[in-house]
């Protein structure tokens, strides 16, 4: 179905879906309407059987966070930010984290505030050389949301997370890569192709195993070694009964490329 603030493209051949935030004149900042369309788009992508998703922005920005023009600043009737987050941002981050496919953020420009943390909610982040990441919340007297206080210290360590969050300073793509915030930096003109190529590569892989790998790596942050060993055992038992495991072993024996189906 057509959308006003996003674009959705699904390549049937590669089973790669691309969602493009499409409010370039507003640096793709969030409105309630955009949130609603994203919910529908993610449903559409999943129901279409996509096996990898690319999330990117139109124009010169990835996403500048919340569009302040979409909020009410009338005295006595100001938008409750907690309600806004509970209704829109938190469900979006949780949904991205739970999608049964790998998700790639292709950060094509400014990623600020919730936009920066939207990128970090994806599994793999590719950034154009001109991209930047800004925890802009402190500039208007707020704390990082959309998972920022959870993602940042896990990716870059507490010292750097505190520095980014407390100053609101811009972090270049190159420094973000050296700090481990993103997987790879590409030339601007190559970003879209790089993201599509990576997504197509992942879509050919045993995506059920990729999602289980994601689950295990996230759990390691809070599990004891004993708990993690048990989780690995349980996931391996489950995957050991999957179609893709049988196909992978058979392809290895027959010395051919495997044909994984994500089941």
C-alpha positions as CSV (number, residue, x, y, z in Angstrom):
1,X,0.0,0.0,0.0
2,X,1.2,3.6,-0.6
3,X,2.7,5.5,2.3
4,X,3.2,9.3,2.7
5,X,6.2,9.5,5.0
6,X,8.1,6.3,4.1
7,X,8.8,4.1,1.1
8,X,8.7,0.3,1.1
9,X,10.4,-1.8,-1.6
10,X,10.6,-5.6,-1.5
11,X,12.8,-7.4,-4.0
12,X,11.0,-10.7,-4.6
13,X,14.1,-12.3,-6.2
14,X,16.5,-11.6,-3.3
15,X,13.8,-11.4,-0.6
16,X,15.4,-8.2,0.6
17,X,13.1,-5.4,1.8
18,X,14.1,-1.7,2.1
19,X,12.2,0.8,4.2
20,X,13.2,4.4,3.4
21,X,12.2,7.2,5.8
22,X,10.9,9.7,3.4
23,X,10.5,13.2,4.9
24,X,13.8,14.6,3.5
25,X,12.8,18.2,4.0
26,X,12.5,17.5,7.8
27,X,15.6,15.2,7.9
28,X,13.2,12.3,8.2
29,X,12.2,13.3,11.7
30,X,9.5,11.3,13.4
31,X,5.8,12.2,13.5
32,X,3.0,10.1,14.9
33,X,1.9,9.4,11.3
34,X,5.3,8.1,10.4
35,X,5.3,5.7,13.4
36,X,1.9,4.4,12.3
37,X,3.2,3.8,8.8
38,X,6.4,2.1,10.1
39,X,4.2,-0.4,12.1
40,X,2.3,-1.2,8.9
41,X,5.4,-1.5,6.8
42,X,7.1,-3.9,9.2
43,X,4.0,-6.0,9.2
44,X,4.0,-5.9,5.4
45,X,7.7,-6.8,5.2
46,X,7.3,-9.8,7.5
47,X,4.1,-11.1,5.8
48,X,5.8,-10.9,2.4
49,X,8.4,-13.3,3.6
50,X,11.4,-11.0,3.4
51,X,14.6,-12.5,4.7
52,X,16.6,-9.3,5.3
53,X,15.7,-5.7,5.8
54,X,17.5,-2.4,5.1
55,X,16.4,0.7,6.9
56,X,17.6,4.0,5.5
57,X,16.6,7.7,4.9
58,X,15.9,9.8,1.9
59,X,17.9,12.9,1.1
60,X,20.8,14.2,3.2
61,X,19.7,12.7,6.6
62,X,19.0,9.3,8.1
63,X,16.7,10.6,10.8
64,X,16.8,13.6,13.1
65,X,14.7,12.1,15.8
66,X,11.4,13.5,16.9
67,X,9.8,16.3,14.9
68,X,9.1,18.9,17.5
69,X,6.5,20.5,15.3
70,X,4.4,17.3,15.9
71,X,4.3,18.0,19.6
72,X,2.0,20.3,21.6
73,X,3.8,23.0,23.7
74,X,0.6,24.8,24.8
75,X,0.9,25.6,28.6
76,X,-1.2,23.1,30.5
77,X,-1.6,20.8,27.5
78,X,2.0,20.0,26.6
79,X,2.6,16.6,25.1
80,X,3.5,14.0,27.7
81,X,6.8,12.6,26.5
82,X,6.5,9.5,28.5
83,X,3.2,8.7,26.8
84,X,4.7,9.5,23.4
85,X,7.6,7.1,24.1
86,X,5.4,4.4,25.5
87,X,3.0,4.6,22.6
88,X,5.4,4.9,19.7
89,X,9.2,4.8,20.2
90,X,9.5,1.9,22.6
91,X,7.2,-0.4,20.5
92,X,9.2,0.5,17.4
93,X,12.6,-0.4,19.0
94,X,11.2,-3.6,20.5
95,X,9.7,-4.6,17.1
96,X,13.0,-4.0,15.2
97,X,14.9,-6.0,17.8
98,X,12.4,-8.9,17.5
99,X,12.1,-9.1,13.7
100,X,12.7,-12.7,12.5
101,X,15.3,-11.5,10.0
102,X,18.6,-9.5,10.0
103,X,18.1,-5.7,10.0
104,X,20.7,-3.4,8.4
105,X,20.7,0.4,9.1
106,X,22.2,2.3,6.1
107,X,22.9,5.6,7.7
108,X,23.2,8.1,4.9
109,X,23.6,11.4,6.8
110,X,22.7,12.9,10.1
111,X,21.4,10.4,12.7
112,X,20.4,12.5,15.8
113,X,18.4,11.8,18.9
114,X,16.0,9.0,18.5
115,X,17.3,8.7,14.9
116,X,20.7,7.7,16.2
117,X,19.3,5.1,18.5
118,X,17.0,3.8,15.8
119,X,20.1,2.9,13.8
120,X,21.7,1.3,16.9
121,X,18.5,-0.9,17.3
122,X,19.4,-2.5,14.0
123,X,21.7,-5.6,13.9
124,X,24.3,-4.1,11.6
125,X,25.0,-0.5,10.9
126,X,26.6,0.8,7.7
127,X,27.4,4.5,7.5
128,X,28.2,6.8,4.7
129,X,31.4,8.7,5.1
130,X,29.4,11.9,5.6
131,X,27.1,10.4,8.2
132,X,27.2,11.5,11.9
133,X,25.7,10.4,15.1
134,X,24.4,12.9,17.7
135,X,22.9,12.1,21.1
136,X,21.1,15.5,20.9
137,X,18.8,15.0,23.9
138,X,20.9,17.0,26.3
139,X,20.6,20.0,24.1
140,X,16.9,20.3,25.0
141,X,17.2,19.0,28.6
142,X,16.3,15.4,28.1
143,X,18.0,12.0,28.4
144,X,18.7,9.6,25.6
145,X,15.7,7.4,24.8
146,X,14.7,4.8,22.2
147,X,17.2,2.5,23.8
148,X,20.2,4.9,23.7
149,X,21.1,4.4,27.4
150,X,21.2,0.7,26.8
151,X,22.9,0.5,23.3
152,X,25.6,3.1,23.8
153,X,27.5,1.7,26.8
154,X,27.3,-1.8,25.3
155,X,28.8,-0.6,22.0
156,X,31.4,2.0,23.0
157,X,31.9,1.6,26.8
158,X,30.7,3.7,29.7
159,X,33.3,6.5,29.3
160,X,32.5,7.2,25.7
161,X,28.7,6.7,26.2
162,X,28.8,9.3,29.0
163,X,30.8,11.7,26.9
164,X,28.4,11.4,23.9
165,X,25.3,11.7,26.0
166,X,26.4,14.5,28.3
167,X,27.9,16.8,25.6
168,X,25.6,16.0,22.7
169,X,28.6,16.3,20.5
170,X,28.6,15.1,16.9
171,X,30.4,11.8,16.3
172,X,31.8,11.3,12.8
173,X,31.2,8.1,10.8
174,X,34.9,7.3,10.9
175,X,35.2,7.8,14.6
176,X,32.0,5.8,15.1
177,X,33.6,2.9,13.2
178,X,36.8,3.1,15.2
179,X,34.8,3.1,18.4
180,X,32.7,0.0,17.4
181,X,29.5,1.9,17.1
182,X,29.1,0.9,13.4
183,X,30.2,-2.1,11.4
184,X,31.5,-0.3,8.3
185,X,31.9,3.1,6.7
186,X,31.6,3.4,2.9
187,X,31.8,6.3,0.4
188,X,28.5,8.1,0.2
189,X,27.9,6.9,-3.4
190,X,28.4,3.3,-2.4
191,X,26.3,3.1,0.7
192,X,23.0,1.9,-0.9
193,X,24.7,-0.7,-3.0
194,X,26.8,-1.9,0.0
195,X,23.7,-2.2,2.1
196,X,21.8,-4.1,-0.5
197,X,24.6,-6.4,-1.3
198,X,25.1,-7.3,2.4
199,X,21.3,-7.7,2.9
200,X,21.2,-10.1,-0.1
201,X,24.1,-12.0,1.3
202,X,22.4,-12.4,4.6
203,X,19.1,-13.3,3.0
204,X,20.8,-16.3,1.4
205,X,22.0,-17.5,4.8
206,X,20.1,-19.7,7.3
207,X,18.2,-16.7,8.8
208,X,16.8,-18.8,11.6
209,X,20.3,-19.4,12.8
210,X,21.2,-15.7,12.3
211,X,18.2,-14.7,14.5
212,X,19.2,-17.3,17.1
213,X,22.8,-16.0,17.1
214,X,21.5,-12.5,17.7
215,X,19.4,-13.8,20.7
216,X,22.4,-15.6,22.2
217,X,24.8,-12.6,21.8
218,X,22.3,-10.3,23.4
219,X,21.7,-12.7,26.3
220,X,25.4,-12.9,27.0
221,X,25.3,-9.3,28.5
222,X,23.4,-10.5,31.5
223,X,23.9,-14.3,31.6
224,X,26.4,-16.1,33.7
225,X,28.7,-18.5,31.8
226,X,26.7,-21.4,33.0
227,X,23.5,-19.8,31.8
228,X,25.0,-18.9,28.5
229,X,26.3,-22.5,28.0
230,X,22.7,-23.8,28.7
231,X,21.3,-21.3,26.2
232,X,23.8,-22.4,23.5
233,X,22.9,-26.0,24.2
234,X,19.1,-25.3,23.8
235,X,19.5,-23.2,20.7
236,X,21.8,-25.7,19.1
237,X,19.4,-28.5,19.9
238,X,16.6,-26.6,18.2
239,X,18.7,-25.7,15.2
240,X,20.0,-29.2,14.9
241,X,16.5,-30.3,14.0
242,X,16.0,-27.6,11.4
243,X,15.7,-27.9,7.6
244,X,18.7,-25.5,7.1
245,X,21.0,-27.6,9.3
246,X,20.2,-30.7,7.3
247,X,20.6,-28.8,4.0
248,X,23.9,-27.3,5.1
249,X,25.4,-30.6,6.0
250,X,24.1,-32.2,2.8
251,X,25.5,-29.4,0.7
252,X,28.9,-29.8,2.5
253,X,28.9,-33.5,1.8
254,X,27.9,-33.0,-1.9
255,X,30.4,-30.1,-2.3
256,X,27.7,-27.6,-3.5
257,X,26.3,-24.3,-2.4
258,X,23.5,-24.7,0.2
259,X,20.0,-23.6,-0.5
260,X,18.8,-22.2,2.9
261,X,15.2,-21.4,3.5
262,X,15.2,-19.9,7.0
263,X,13.4,-22.9,8.5
